[in-house]
Amino acid sequence: MEIRSRKEKYNTNKLHKRLRRLVGSAITDFNMVEAGDRVMVCLSGGKDSYVLLDILRSLQSRAPLQFELVAVNLDQKQPGFPEHVLPEYLTKIGVPFRIIEQDTYSVVKRIISEGKTTCSLCSRLRRGVLYRVASEIGATKIALGHHRDDILETLFLNLFYGGKLKAMSPKLMNDNGQHIVIRPLVYCKEKDLEAYAVTEKFPIIPCNLCGSQNNLQRQVVKNMMQEWDKKFPGRLETMFTALRNVQPSHLVDNVLYDFQGLRVDNKYMVGSAAVIDQVPFDLKHEETEVAE
């Protein structure tokens, strides 16, 4: 039992260090947190936001620069929501917090027909409230708990259903230019967050509004990715690497890349139609692909 306990403690420490390193790398890579920032950590009661707050607190105690953390929860008045859980937890760990009560649940249920996906409207209403609160408390950054898998899922949702090559930004400015939103868990795997939440015994609060919907396209994509991860280890890592290695000249977007302005004066470009026309017919399908 003692050997097992030591091993579990070792694995937990190893996982914590990995998450701390990944979050620290994301913060550095995208300049997410600066000296003097007041970071509003959006705490839903789910595993991701708990881990986000925990790792940011760990980094705050070690970082060479000073920044504040304020946890904010939006109580959307979902039936059965345990109002005492988050205040008790945040008081226990000594993190300043604010609980916002606004009945967005009734609004969503009134507008969205039964059986339809509620996520889009719910997230818009939630964002509006959080932006307002960020202004009220003087937050300079708004931290959300989206992780690597969320970003890949969003990429496929936009690809399959939206006709866009678009995922989630690790750092963005909202539409009116008043708030910076950051996603420090951008490099973290969901299964690592799940494992860490279990070991730390966070008081998880389930979402009864959207978390239990079985008709979500996102859940279909999530299942697809989980199957890939089992059958083809490393595939998700490769796909995420692709998001950091974009080559606009090899896509088909005239806005993103100036194809019309591409010119070669009195010379042939390797890979161009002029050169390909000179390649013997039986070599075109092999060697021209290599050349590209």
N, C-alpha and C positions, 0 to 999 in steps of 0.2 A: 504493500500500500504506500509506504514511504517513497519507494523508488518511482512508483507511478506518479505520486504527487510532485516529486522533483521534476519528472519529465514533463508533466503538464505545465508546471510553472515555467520551465525552460521554453516550451513551445509558445506559451502566452507572451513571455518577454520578447521572444523572437518576432512574433506577429506584431506586437506593439511597436517594436523598433522599425519593422518594415513599413508599417502604416505611417509612422512619424517621418521616416525618410521620404516616402512617396509624397506625402502632403507638403513637406518642406521643399522638395524639388519643384512641385507645382507652384508653390508660392513664389519661389525664386524665378522659375522659368517665365512666369506671366506677371511678375511684379504685383502680386495680389494684395499684399499687406505692406504698408509703409509706416515709418515712425510717426507716432501720434494718431494713428487710425483708431477710430471707434468702430469695431466690427460687430454688426448685428447678426447673430447666429440664429437662423430660423429653425426652431425646434418643434417638430411635429409630434414627437413621441414615438416615431419609428426608429428602427435600428440605425439607419444612415445618419440622421441628424444627431443622435446620441453619440455615435462614434466621431462625427465631425467636431462636436463641442469638446469631447474628451481629448482628442488629438491636438486641437487648437490650444487648449489649456496647457497641455504638456509642452508644446512649442513656446507658448507665451512665457513659461517659467525658465526657458533656456535661451530664448532669442536675444541677440545683441541689441535689438531695438525694442522700444516700449510701445505697446498697443493695448487697447481695452477690448474686452469681450462683454457683450450684453445679449442674453438669450431672450428671444421673443417667441411666444406661442400664440397662435390664433385659435381661440375656442370658437369653432364654427357651429356650436350648439347641436352637434349630432346626438341623437338619442343614446343614452347610456354612457356618454363620454365621462370618464373619471376625472373630474375637475381637480381633485386633490393631488394626483400623482406627480405632475410636473412641478408645482410649487414646492412640494415636500422634497423632491429630489434636488432641485436647484438651491433651495435653502440649505440642505445638508452639505452640498459640495461648495457652497459659498460663492456662487456665480450670480451677479446682478441679473434680474430678469423682469420682464413685463408680460402679463397675460392680457390679451386683447379679446374681448367678448363681442362677437358680431355674428348674427344668425344668417350666414351665407347658405347654410344647409337647406333652410326652408325656401330660399330663393331658387336654388338649383332644383329642388324637388318640384317646385311649382312650374318652372319653365321647361325642364327636360322631361319628355314623355317617358313613361315606364318602359324599361328595357333598352333605352338609349344610353349612350356613353355620356357620363357626366363630367369627365375629366377636363375638357376644354373650358367650359364655363366656370367650373369650380376653381381652376387655376387662375383664370383672369380675375375673378372676384378676390381671390386670396392675394394675388400680386398687388392689386390696387390698395388693399388694406395695409399690406406690409410696406409699400412705398410711403404711404402716409405716415405710418409709425416711425419709419426710418428718419423722416424729416423732423418729426416731433422730438425724437431723442438725440438728434444730431449725429446719427450714424454716417460714417464716411464710406463704409463698405457693407454690403448685404451678402452674407455667406449662406449658400444653399448646399444641400447634401447629395447632389447628383454625383454618381460615380462613373467609372469607365464603362460598365455594362449599360447604364442608362444612355450614355452618349452613343454607343454602337447601336442600341435599339432605336434611338431617334434617327440615326443615319438610315437604317433599313426602312423605318416607317415612312420617311420622306421619299426614299427611293421607290418603294413599292406603291405607296398611295398618294404621294404628293408631287411626284415628278421633279424632285429636287435632289441635288447632292448637298445635303445640309444636315449637320448634326447639332450638338450643343456647344456653345462657346464657353471656354474656361473662364473668360472674363468679358463682360459686356457693359455697355452703358444703356440705360433704359431709354425709351422713345423720347421723353422730354428732356433728356440730358442732365437729369438731376441726381441720378444714383448709379453707382458702380456695383454690379452683381458679380460675385466670384464663386467658383466651384472648386474648392481646395481638394476634393476627393477625386479629381479628374483622372488620376493615375491608379486609383485603387479598385481592385476587383470586388464584386459584390460578395462572393463567397468568403473573402477575407473579412469583410465588414460583418457578415453574419456570424462567423466564428468568434470574432472579437466581442460582439454584442452578447453572445452566449457566455463567454468566460467572465465578462464584467458584470453579468446579471443586470443589465439595464432594465428598468420597468417599462417594457414596450407597451404602447397603446395601439391597438389595431384600428385601421380606418374602416368604418362601416359604410361610408358613402361610396368610395370608388374601389377600395382595396379588394372587395369581395366580388366585383363584377367579372363574370366569366366570358363576356362578349368583347373584351378589349382586344383590339388589334395588337397592342403592345405585348399582351400576354402571349399571343401567338408567336410573335417575333422572339420573345424571351425564351419560349420553349424550343424554338428552332436553334437559337444560339447555344442553349444548354446541351442540345443533342450534338451539335457540332463540337462542342468542347469535350464531350465524352468520346466521340468517334475520331476526332482529329485534334489531339492536344497541340496547343500552340497556335491554332487558327485565329482565335480571338485576339491574341497578342499581335499577330501579323496584321490583322485588319486595323487594329488601333494604331500600329506603326504607320500604316498607309495614310491615316488622317494627319500625320505629322510630316508627310512626304508627298505633298500635292504638286503635280506638274501641270499647270494650266494649259501649256502648249500641246498636251496630249489628251485634252478633253475637247468638247465641241461647243464652247461658249464664246461667242464673238465679243461679248462685253468683258469677260474676264481676260481674254487674250486677243490682241490685235492681229487677227489673221489677215485682214484686208490690207493692213499696212506692211505686211511681210514682203520684202523685196530682195532680190539678189541681182546686182548689176553686172551683166556680161559674164556671169559665172553660173555653173551648175552646182546646186546644193545636194549633198548626199542625202538620199531619201526623198528628193523631190520628184515630180512627175517626169521632168526632163531626163534625169538620170535613169529612172526606172524604164523609160522607153528604150534606152540603149542596152538594157540587160537582155540576154537571150531568153526566149520565152520559157524554156525548161528550167531556168534558174530563178525566175521572178518570185515564185511562191515560197522559195526557201531562203535565198540570200537577202532578199529585200526585207524580210521580217527580222532577220538577224541585224541588218544594218540599222533598223529603227530602234 
